[in-house]
Structures are given as C-alpha cells and as structure tokens.
Amino acid sequence: MVSDEKTGAGTGAGAGQGRGGGRTDRKLLRAAKILAAAEEILREGDGALEMSQVAGKAGVSVGLAYHYFGSKAGMLGAIIDAFYDRYNHVVNQYIDPDIAWRVRERQRLMAAVEFLYNDPMAPVILGRMARTSHVAAVESARHEEMIEMAIRNIASGIRRGDIGDHIDPAIAGAAISGAIRSGIMHAMGMRPRPDPAKLTHQIWGMIAGALDIER
C-alpha cells in the first residue's frame, strides 16, 4: 500500500496551481507528446528514427525536441526506461508471500507474459531496437537489472526452503532470465501467437527443471 507521503495526500491541493507548477505541467505534457510521437514512429518503422521526424509528428520544433531529450540517444533511452518501468511495475507487483514460491512465481511469470504480449513497445524494444548501437548500452543495463532481480528472487526461494541449496542463484538467474526473454520474444513473432497460458506453462516447465523443483 502506498503511503500518504508517497501520494502527496494532504499536500497536493495546490500542486500545479502556482506559477512554477503550471509551467512544469506544460513541460511534462510536451515531453510526453514528443515521446508518444517517437514511439509511434518506432512501432511503424524498423526501430530507427530521426529527431526531425519526431518533431514533425509531435507538432513541435526540432530544437524543442533536443531541448527536452538532449539527443536522439537520450530520447531512445527515455523510451526504453519508460518501457522497463512499466514492466517492473508488473513483475514486482505484490503477491502474497505466504503462498508457495513456485505458485507465486508462476503467477508472476503469467503477468510478465501478458504484459509483453500486450505492450505495443515490447516487440520494438526487445527486438528491432535492441540491435541498434544507440540503445544497446541502455537496454543491456536494464536487462542486467532483470537478472539481478531473478537472482534475488531465487535466493529468497532457497532461504525459504522451496528451492534446494544446491542451486546457484547467479547462474540460474542469468540462464532463466535469458531463456524467458528469448522464449517470449520468439512466441511474439509467431503467427498465430501461442496462447499466453500455454506459453507460460511451457516456460514454467523450463524454469522448474532449471531449479530442480516440482512443476
């Protein structure tokens, strides 16, 4: 549950109403408009864009686009970060810690599959954009974060006794993260796509085997 301090309850009545607040709101709206235009170009194209394209679609000057994001790489980095923030929000959602680890993590996997199936930027960021030099470093860093989360999660399962202590969390976390990513991306490119529940079942079988736990 989010606290009042986080949400700003009781202190936000005047937010955005002062001189600075109004300007900040407009800046945020312009930045969001520019990013939305860039994402549309990326989805419709081959994973590449030019600032002039983005500015034209957003209805702003090229200079304004550079003002907000600094460079094309900065804009692409912002798009990637926004995507991974959405993904993290899904996979880090609260799930009752008292239920069995394998039940909890299968639910988390299903949520991840559904997110990647439905988010329109997933095929672009994990596919076409991942191969461009502009974004490789940013995307690689965010993928490393995914691996670190998997390692911590597996270590938690070992401490709970749900996973045997003969499993190395670092090796298992890296291997499983890569396999999940590759498996889901391949499935997303299939026509028709596999049913999300069936895909989750198949990937979970791989995870269970890697961790030597009951499926």
N, C-alpha and C positions, 0 to 999 in steps of 0.2 A: 504494500500500500504506500502511496506517495504522501509524504508529509506536507503540512501546510507551508513549511519553509520552502519546499521544492516548488510547489504550485504557485506560491506567492499570494495565497488566500489572505485577505485582510489587509494587504498592502498594494494590491494591484488596481484599485478603483481608479486611480489617476494615471495609470500607465498608458502611454501613447497620447495623453491629452496635452502635455506641455509642449513647448517649442521643439525641444530635442526629440521627444517621443514621437511626434508626428513625422519628423524627418527620418527617424530610424525606421518607422513602419514603411514609409515610401521606399527607402533603400532596400529593405528586405523584400518588398513586393517586386521591385525592379530586378533584383538578383534572382528571385525565384522565376520570374518571367523569362529571363535570359537562359537560366538552366533548363527550363522546360523546353525552350526552343532548341537548345543544343541536344537534349535527349531525343527529341523528335527527329532531328537530322541524323543522329547516330542510329536510331532504330530503322530508318528508311534507307540508310546508305550501307557502307561497307565498314563502318567503325571508325571513319575518319571525318574530320570537319575542319572548316576554316572559320576564323573569327568573323570575317565579313558575312559568311553565310548565316551565322548565328545572329548577328546584329540585324541583318535584314529580316529574318523570320520573327525576331522579337520586336521589331519596330523601334530599335534604338540605334544610336551611333556606334561605330566600331570603337571609338575612343571610350565610350561608356562601358562597353563590354570588357575592354582592357582595364579600365579603372577598377572594376569590381573583382576581376579574377587575375589580373597581372599578366597572364599569358595563356596560350592555348593549353599548355600542360597544366596550368593552375585550374583552368575550367574543367578539364577532364578529371583531374584529381578530386575536385569538389563533387563531381557526378559519381565517381567511384565511392568516395567516402559516404555520400548520402545513401547509396545502394547498400553498402555494408552496414550502415547504421540501421537501416530497415531490417536487414537480415538478422543482425544481432538482437534487435528487439524481439524478433520471433523466436529465435533459438534459445534466448536467455530468459524467456518467459517463466514465471513461477509455476512449478509443478510440485505437488505435494511430496516433500522429501521422505515421507514415511512409507511410501509405496516402494515396491521392489525396484532396484536400479534398472533392471532390464525393461520393466514395464514403463517406467518413467522415460527412459532414453529412447524407447521405441516411439512413444508419443512425440518426443522432441524431433525425432527423425521424420515422422509423418508431417509435422508442422513445417520442417525445412523443405521437404519435397513440395508441399503445396505452395509455399512461398515462391520457390524458384520456378515452379510451373506457371505461376500467375503474375509474377512481377515482370512487366514488359522490358525492363532493362537487363534482366538476367542473361538472356542469350547474347546480348551485346557485350556486356562487361566480362562475362566468363568465357566468351568465345572470341568474337572479332576484335574487341578492344584489347584483350589480353596479349595479343600478338604485336601490338604497336609499341615502339620504343618510348613514346611519350608517357605511357601509363604503366609500363611493365614494373617499374620500381614500386609505385604506389600500390598496384594490385598485389604484387608479391608480398609487400609488408602486411597488407590486410589478410592475405591468406595465411601468413605466419601467425597472425593473431588467432585465426580459426584453429590452427594446430595447437597453439598454447592452451586454448580453451578445452580442446579434446583431451590433452594430456592431463589437465587438472581434473576433468570430469572422470577420466579413467582412474586416476589416483584416488579420487573420492570413492569410487566403487570398490577399489581394493581395500581401503580403510574400513569400509562398511562390511567387508567380507562377502560382497556379491561377486567379486572377481578375484581369482586366485592371485597370490602374491608372486607367482612365477611369471606373471605378465609384466613386461617393461612398459610403463605408461608412455615414455617418449617415443619408442619405436612404434607401439600400437597406435598412438595418437596421430603420428605423421602418416602412417600407412592408411589408417581408416579415413582420415580427412581427405587424402588424395583420391582414395577409391570412391568415396561418396561423391566428391566433386565430379570425377570423370564419369561415373555411372549415371548421375543425374543429367549431366550435360549431353551425354550420348542419347539418353532417353528423350530429351527435349528436342533433339534433331530428328527423331523418328517420326514417320507418318504412317498410320496414326501413332500418337504418343501412347506408351503403356499407361494403363490405369494407375493413378497415384498410389492406391492401396497395394496393388500388386508390386509396383516398383519398390515401395517401402518394405514389403515382405521379403523381396529378393535381396535388397541391400542389407536388411537386418540379418538375414541369414549369413551374409559375408562377415558382418560385424561380430555376430555371436561366435562364428568359427574362429575369427582372429583373437577373440578374448577368451575362448575356451569356456563359454557359458551356455546355459540352456537357451535354446532359441525361443 
